[in-house]
Amino acid sequence: MTQNYTANQTGNWKNHEDDPMEQMRRTLLAKEDTISILKRQIKEENKEKYSLYKRVVELNAEIEMLKNSL
Protein backbone atom coordinates (compact mmCIF):
# COMPACT_ATOMS: atom_id res chain seq x y z
CA MET A 1 0.00 0.00 0.00
CA THR A 2 1.08 3.57 -0.54
CA GLN A 3 1.98 5.94 2.25
CA ASN A 4 -1.00 8.18 1.64
CA TYR A 5 -3.56 5.39 1.86
CA THR A 6 -6.29 6.84 4.11
CA ALA A 7 -7.91 3.69 5.47
CA ASN A 8 -6.09 1.11 7.53
CA GLN A 9 -6.27 -2.66 7.03
CA THR A 10 -9.31 -3.14 9.31
CA GLY A 11 -11.38 -0.61 7.36
CA ASN A 12 -11.41 2.08 10.05
CA TRP A 13 -11.24 5.59 8.66
CA LYS A 14 -7.98 7.45 9.17
CA ASN A 15 -7.97 11.25 9.14
CA HIS A 16 -6.32 12.48 5.95
CA GLU A 17 -4.99 15.52 7.85
CA ASP A 18 -2.53 13.23 9.63
CA ASP A 19 -1.25 11.73 6.41
CA PRO A 20 2.43 12.54 5.75
CA MET A 21 1.70 13.33 2.11
CA GLU A 22 -0.96 15.87 3.12
CA GLN A 23 1.44 17.46 5.58
CA MET A 24 4.10 17.65 2.87
CA ARG A 25 1.58 19.19 0.44
CA ARG A 26 0.69 21.88 2.97
CA THR A 27 4.36 22.59 3.65
CA LEU A 28 5.06 22.95 -0.07
CA LEU A 29 2.12 25.33 -0.50
CA ALA A 30 3.43 27.47 2.35
CA LYS A 31 6.90 27.49 0.77
CA GLU A 32 5.41 28.54 -2.59
CA ASP A 33 3.82 31.56 -0.90
CA THR A 34 7.11 32.46 0.77
CA ILE A 35 9.00 32.12 -2.51
CA SER A 36 6.46 34.31 -4.29
CA ILE A 37 6.76 37.02 -1.63
CA LEU A 38 10.57 36.89 -1.80
CA LYS A 39 10.54 37.14 -5.60
CA ARG A 40 8.38 40.28 -5.40
CA GLN A 41 10.68 41.74 -2.77
CA ILE A 42 13.77 41.08 -4.91
CA LYS A 43 12.06 42.67 -7.90
CA GLU A 44 11.29 45.83 -5.91
CA GLU A 45 14.80 45.97 -4.46
CA ASN A 46 16.30 45.68 -7.94
CA LYS A 47 14.14 48.57 -9.15
CA GLU A 48 15.29 50.64 -6.20
CA LYS A 49 18.93 49.68 -6.75
CA TYR A 50 18.93 50.78 -10.39
CA SER A 51 17.11 53.96 -9.47
CA LEU A 52 19.88 54.70 -6.97
CA TYR A 53 22.56 53.90 -9.57
CA LYS A 54 20.95 56.47 -11.84
CA ARG A 55 20.91 59.02 -9.03
CA VAL A 56 24.61 58.39 -8.31
CA VAL A 57 25.42 59.09 -11.97
CA GLU A 58 23.39 62.32 -11.80
CA LEU A 59 25.15 63.43 -8.63
CA ASN A 60 28.60 62.63 -10.08
CA ALA A 61 27.74 64.69 -13.14
CA GLU A 62 26.64 67.55 -10.88
CA ILE A 63 29.90 67.32 -8.90
CA GLU A 64 31.94 67.49 -12.11
CA MET A 65 29.92 70.45 -13.32
CA LEU A 66 30.50 72.30 -10.01
CA LYS A 67 34.23 71.49 -10.09
CA ASN A 68 34.49 72.91 -13.60
CA SER A 69 32.63 76.08 -12.68
CA LEU A 70 35.05 76.87 -9.85
Order of alpha helices (4+ residues) and beta strands (2+ residues): alpha
